[in-house]
Amino acid sequence: MAIAREGTQWAAQEIDITEMEDLDSLVDAMRDLGAGTVVAFVEEDDEYLAIIRMEPDDPDPKVFLSDRRVLLTSDLAERLLADALPSMIGMGDDSDDDSPVGQALPVGDLDLLADLGTPTDVLLELIAEEGMLPADVISAICERAGAGEIFDEVRG
C-alpha cells in the first residue's frame, strides 16, 4: 500500500510487492504513483512494518524498518530493504543488545515522517504499543498525515 501527495491532495493505491526483486523495483513503482511525496508501507504477517518514502527532489528513498531482526527471517524484507539499511553483521546474537528480549529493534530513518505529522518519538511509540499491529500503525500514520480517509477507502 502507498499514499502519494500532489500539492495538498492525497491518493492511495495498492502496490504488489510479491514479485519485486529489490528496493529499486519498489522505488520505480512508487515513482509511477506521482511526482510528489510518495510513502509506501510494507508489512508481512503482522511481523513488521517497513516504510519507504520518496521525494521528487531526492533520488534516494528514506527507509524505516520497525524491527531489524526480520532482515534475518524474512526473504521479502531482506530482498527489498537490506541494501538500504545498516549492515546486519553480528545480528545472530542479541546478547549485546541493551533492549529487552522480544522488543522491536527499529532501524533506518526514524525521522522520515516528521513533516507528515509523525515525529520520531510518536513513530517509536506506535510500533512499541502493545496490541498495535502494523496495519494499525499504518492507519495512524496516514491519519496523522491527513490521508486517513483516502487510505481507508482503498484498504477497504
N, C-alpha and C positions, 0 to 999 in steps of 0.2 A: 504494500500500500504506500502511496505517496501523496503529498499535498504540494501544490505549486501555486505561487503567488505572482500575479502580474498586476503591478500597481497596488491597489488595495483589495483586489478580488482574489479569493482562494478557489481552487478547484482540487478535487481529489480523484485519484484513479488507482485501480489495481495494477500492480506490476508483477508479472510472472517471473520469479527468480529461479525457478527449479532448473532451468536449462542454461542459466548464465554460468560462464566459465570463470569469471573473476570480477573484481571491482570495476575494471574498465567497462565491461559489458553492462553493469548496473548503471554506471555513470552515463553511458550512451543512452540507455533507456530513460533515464531521468532528464537528460537534455531534450529528449523528444517531447516531454510534457510541457515545456515552456521556456521562455527566455529569462524569467525572473528567478526568484528563490525557489528551490525545489528541495523538499525534505522527504526522504524515503525511510520507511520503517521495515525492519526485517525481524521476524520472530519465528521461533521454531519450537513446537510442542510445549509452549509456555515455559521454556527453559531460560530464555534470554531475550534481550531486546538490543538490536543494533539500530543506530540512527546515522544516516548518511545525508549530508547537506551539501548542495551545490549552489554557488552564487554566479551570476553572469560575468562578473569581473574577476573571478578566481578560477583558474583551470583545475586546481586541486580540490578534491572533496574533503570536507571535515567529517571525521568518523568517530563515533562513540559506541562502545560495547559495554553492556551492563555487567558482564562477568567474563573476564578474560580467560577463565578456565575452559570455556566452551570451545576455544580455539583448538583445544586438545581432544575434544569429544565430538564435535560437530563438523562433518565434512562440508556442509553448506557455509558455516561461519568461517572455517579455515579457507575455503576456496574464495569467498567474497571479501574477507576482511583482513586476513593475516598480513598481507603486504603493506597495509595502511596503518598497522598498529605496531607498538613496540615489540621487540623480539620476545619469544616465549621460551628462550633458553633457560633451563633451570626450573621450569614450571611444574615438573613432575612431582616435586616435593614441596608442599605448602608449609613445612615446618619453620621456614624462615619468615613467613608472613606474620605480621602483628595482628591481623584481623582474626576474629573468632571463627572457629570451624563452621563451615556452612554459609558464611556471609559472602555476598557477592563481592567480586574484585573488579570494579569498573576500570576501564582503560580508554584512552583516546582523548578527544577534545571535549572536556567536561563543560565547556562554556559555549558550545555550538548553538544553543537555543536561547541564550540570554536575551538577545534583542527581540525574540519572539515570545517573551513572557515567561520563560522557564530558565531562571538563572541556575548556576551550578548547584547551590545548596538545595533548591527545590527539586531539581532533577535527581540528585542523590537521595533525597527523602522519598520521592515517588518510587524509585526502584527498590528501596530498602523497606518500604512499608509492608507489614505483614498482611498477607492475603491479596496483595496487588499483583495481578497477572500482567504480562507485557501488553495485552490488549487494553487493559485499564489505564496503564501508563500512557499509551499512545493516545487514547481518548482525552486524557487530562492535558497532555501536551498540545493537542490540536485545539482543545477548548481555550487554553491559555493564549494560543496564537491567534484566536479569532476564526478558526476554521472548523470548529466543533460540529456545527450543523451540516456542513458540506461533507465532512468526514463520515458522520453517522449515516447520511443518506447513501453514500457509496458502499459503506461497510454493511449496511442493511441489517 
